[in-house]
Amino acid sequence: MVATEHLVSRMNQRGIPGKLLNLVIEFGEQKQDKIILDRKLTLKIIQEIDQMRKDLIKIVDKGGVVLVAVDNVMITTYNRDSYRRMSL
């Protein structure tokens, strides 16, 4: 999106950095000519990110996870570390 001088002026006046506006664009809800990222939706996104972090830590603990897929069909999966051990 293109930023107007008015927008830049209001961002400076209200202490809203561009990084916050990027989050509003990414996760906010479009309502007519506005994109809104309110407190309730923000808290929901934070919960989802927290859960995603936990899941990613599980993947790290497994040494990675592999999904074998061909033509959009999931065939099998395995822990990355277990494959390395088998191939040695």
QUIBELNOR-V619807 format. One line per field, one symbol per residue. ss: DSSP state (H for helix, E for strand, - for the rest). phi: phi as a letter, one per 40 degrees, with the letter a starting at -180 (. if undefined). burial: I if it has 16 or more other ideal C-beta (glycine too) atoms within 10 Angstrom, else O. Layout:
ss = ???
phi = ???
burial = ???
This chain:
ss = ----HHHHHHHHHH---HHHHHHHHHH-EEE--EEE--HHHHHHHHHHHHHHHHHHHHHHH---EEEEEE--EEEEEEEHHHHHHHH-
phi = .ccccdccccdccbgbcddcccccccbcbcbfcbbbbccccccccccccdccccccccccdcghbbbcabfgbcbaaacdcccccccc
burial = OOOOOOOOOOOOOOOOOOOOIOOOOOOIOOOOOOOOIOOOOOOOOOOOOOOOOOOOOOOOOOOOOOOOOOOOOOOOOOOOOOOOOOOO
